[in-house]
Amino acid sequence: MAVCIAVIAKENYPLYIRSVPIQNELKFHYTVHTSLDVVEEKISAVGKAMADQRELYLGLLYPTEDYKVYGCVTNSKVKFVIVADSSNTSLRDNEIRSMFRKLHNSFTDVMCNPFYNPGDTIQSKAFDSMVSAMMVQAS
Amino acid sequence: MTPIEDTEVYKASVRDNMMRWQGNLRLHGSADWVIVVVETSDAKKKNKTNILPRSSLVDKIRNDFCNKQNDRCVVLSDPLKNSSRSQESWSAFLLKLRTLLLMSFTQNLGRFEEDMRTLREKRNQPGWSFCDYFMVQEELAFVFEMLQQFEDALLQYDELDALFTQYVLNFGAGDGANWLGSFCSPVKSWTGLLLRRPIDMEKRDGIQRGQASLLELRSYLFCRQCTLLIFLQRPWEVTQRALELLHNCVQELCLLEVSMLEGALDCWVFLSCLEVLHRIEGCCDQAQLEANVSHTVGLWAYATDKLKSLGYMCGLVSERGPLSLELNRTVDLLAGLGDEKAETVHSLQSPYKKLKEALSSVEAFERHYLELSHAAVEMYTAIGRMRSARLVGKSLAEFYMRKGDPEQAESFLQNALGSYVSEGWSLPVTHTRKQMAECQKLLGKTENYLQTSALLAGDANLTNEERIHFCQEILTFADQSTDSKAQKVALSMSYFAQLKQLQFRPATATVHSGTALQVELCLRSLMPVAVPLEQLAASVHFNLEQGETNGKTRGPQRRPYPGTVLFPLGNSSAMPPSAAVPSLELEEIQDRSPSDPRTLNSTGMVCKNTHLVMRRRDSSPSPDTPNLVSPVPVVMEDGAKMLMSGDVTLLPGNNSIVFSVPSQELGTYTLRQLCATVGQVQFVLPHISPLVQYEVYSQEPQLTVEPLTDQLLAGLPQRAKVRLQTGHYTVKKGDALQLTNIDSIPILTSSSCPATIFNSTAERVDESVLFIQSSDKVTSISLPPTPPYHTLEFQLEVLCVIPSDPVRPENQRLTNGEIHHRPRSYSHPDNHMTAINQRMSVDCPWSIYSTPISLTFYIPFKAKHSLLSAGNRKYIQVCLQNVSDVNFHLMDQRLTEKHHESSLELQSLNTKAHQLVCSKQSVYCVWDVRWKENMPVCLQCVFSASFSSASEEVSAFKPYHYEFQLERVTTLYSVRAEIMPAAGQQNCHSGSLCGLEMSITRLAEPDDDEEDDGGTEEKGQTETEEVCSTKLMYEVAGSSWVVYGRSSGLVSMPADANANHRVQVELMPLFAGHLPFPDIKVFKYLPPSANSASQPDTDSCVENGMLSLIDRPLDDQGDTASFCSQGSVHSVGSGEQQSRVLPMPRLEPFSPGQVFNHSQGCQVLVLPSTDDCVLEINAT
């Protein structure tokens, strides 16, 4: 399961970012922020090849010693980033994909809320609880 | 290889040899063999004749050895000759050989793999060892490698890798295998990868013996994979795998709980990274490397990271140098590295040397670390991974800070901070800013430090203690009372406090000069503690009011609450500036023409903040990143008006500060800047946006008078409201209004009347009493003292006297022939009340010009008179109609003759003295006119009555007068008609003739004035005729009668009284029933005169020859009318034309009282004709 889940706006500011161990929050922020480099690289690389049938899932962005960072980008260039613990080896690619799918669905629900102002940080409780379900239960 | 001479030799020896060889082969279980028969052409030639194909050597051999496998025997003919045959046989041979070799290999390898798989299946049995299996599978890999099948070889190693990884994972899951124990032993050597040798036999031996550590196994495995990948020309996969491997190893060591010296793993990773990089560099050229930086940069960054952590661990980063504990650790780490391998001893840049050198001294570490870091930053920058580059830069900055070199650190921190701020990552922003603050403090950049401190003090991401700390930093600086000349430090206010709301009191934000106007600011302090402000000042820009003169009016300000300006909340750190692009502020602009404010020249939309919206965002630094730029150049405008408020303490959260605003000068005031002073520090808000303005205006005094009711009725005292708006003028004691009546409008002097004073917001302020002095033309009202911009209201009682002569429509000729000049009177459109405009002029104390005031009154009555006759007797009827909406009491109706002729007596026939006239109702009054002697020609009568409003209890009766004039009242002729049925008939029958006998009798002698009427001019003509006779013309007409014969005729009346003239006319009734008598009209007949045409009078027109009974005065003198033979009178215009050609006789009607018709209302019974069965039904 994930240790940090972030939703990043098209303009690269965080719409939502949540991580499990509170003490590492800053580090996750840095990690997610840095991962945007790779996201952009992948988007531009893919964009050249086949802009139409681009897959939303970007796969493993980059591994670090402790974490694996996965990315996904919507058609409106909203990025989802999931950081998983490297020691959690049971995590399969398929599970990551389904997590992204769930995240995307929930995000779409948030966007459909007429009271939500696009561009604001996400404060939806439903989204929050969905994210919590995907996170590693805080140790 | 056996030379065979011929078949015999073969049979004799070679065959046995071959049998033995075959036996040997079979003994060794090898099935891979081939027999090559080399044929030479000369031998062939020799045997050509006697060797049958069947019995050739080849056949024999085939027969002997290759019974089943025919293809094991190959013929190679003339191998040394360059002939086509030889070529063919060679290629056939090689093909066969290859096929057979492949078959053999497949068979053997298949068997090997089978064995290997069997061995692998036993892996769950006790005693199975991974190392043994490793050796077996590696053998296969070796075979593939030797066969140049690197792909397959790599596959073997990958399988081993995966198998091992799986075991480690299973171990982590609690399913430990015995053989893993050897890998869990403490690691004593961390020499790193060694990729220069194709096979590291040293490690291989270790694995074979089962003594290798995890790192050694991994190293060896990767070394082999690396070698194969490089053979496969896939160097970039090496880097990728290397990074995975390193991460993986770290995880595995952790998972297996292998004890290791602290930092040893870092050493290993560092060495490995560099080794991989060196290896890659060794096999690629520079251009390739540069093109694939993205693959290598991860390793660089990882190495940098590891070196950094090693440096921190070994105390190489601190300013003082390593401690003894750290030195010991260094020594231990270096020991684990062992000796340098032989391959790299002579290389200057080997990873081993690098690490050793870096760990040896502080300076060397710094050099190596910087080199690596800069390399990583450059690489990241080169491939556009700016964020990663900034992160590395930031760690570099941390390093510099540790080294006590804040100058170097600052630029890195600023870069990183700028990146985070521009992308709106609040947590990294806070963290970096904290480092920045530290850096700036060390650098002594006071302004920057204070600005950063202000930002941090208001940063919600920090703990309260930290915020208070930074706030205190500002306050301590502010309290340092240096010499007062020192320039105060100006900081942006936006992070210190936010202007949330601004409220004007009064809310209109528009006051007249001199009034108190207050502005309430709502400041949200972001500071964690209360901050005492020495002063809070707002600078105000004063703009002389142009107001209406420039013709441009601003659209209504969009304010949710009147007088309140809400400022958009820009959460400074949480929201990214890219998202907070200023929204368009649009405003409607209307350009009206200066002359007429109602016409619009143009209108349009204007964007008020183009300077913000259109600003190029890349070139100009964002104001939200104050750490990137020098603090905003905030200079309070010189000479500007200031709103001051001293000694304010800003508490955390919302604060409300009230300013009193100057409002002496007229104009528009704009709040521009806000400045809070705390000791040496000033927090300045350079622009207040949206625009906050208030206006100070001045107003001229105004006086209005308006009726209290919707209509003012003339004749009755009415109330009018006088409103005086003082404007800028102060009404002093003794000031008075002088009302001058132009028309007759008296102000009723109720010597004092109450007045009320309202202030500008229509609140009742004061009440006072006015004193009114009134002379006949001038009324003076003394005003109570009233402050400026107040409204004084009082009521005046006014009375408009009803003019006694009837108000006529314009252009109607009066008796004296003058046009009636009363242009200000007109009829009320709704109820036909006659209106009178009354004017007065008011002299006001504030102006040298008098103010004209006009009031409109309505006359509630309309009077009509008529003369009624009965033979000689005369009656005057006056009809008084109440046209107003009010009921009136009427009394004391009286009719008087103006000249008080003694012979004349007017006797009232009215019974009631007191009457109620309801709205829209009429009252008729009749008087009997009696006279003794001669009746005066002209009666000038005055009808007078007293009236009062019925709704008023106190009935103050007011007079009403109506003057009118009656002329030629006396009855001159009486006409009597009689209808006689035809002879022998008792009654008239419809359709049959009957006779009308009409007798005209002169009742009175022709008066002198009667003679005068036409006499003066007619004399010339009438003298020749009978002097004492008057010619009359009669006319009989009736709608239900048909006149047989002449319906009109001339009658000459003798001048003496009682002269009678009878006329007989034949008539036929058209209907049966009681028919009214036909109308008999009598006219005065004037014979044609020569000069009559010279006196046309267009005003008098006899309409259709009808005698009108209405009181329209007719002018006898010079009245012309044309006469037609048909008895009808044409319009004057045509008559005039005719009269020019031929002098025509004239007809002149008598005035209403002069001819009395006795049979006016008579009826005669007409029976239906006997034989007539026509029944006529008139349905109406």
Interface residues (C-beta under 8 A of the other chain):
Chain A: A9 E11 N12 Y13 P14 E25 L26 H29 Y30 H33 T34 L36 D37 V38 E40 E41 Y62 P63 T64 E65 S86 S87 T89 G119 T121
Chain B: L169 G172 L243 E244 L246 H247 V250 Q251 C254 L255 S294 G298 Y302 Y380 I383 G384 R385 M386 R387 S388 L391 Y420 E423 G424 W425 L427 P428 H431 A574 M575 P576 S578 A579
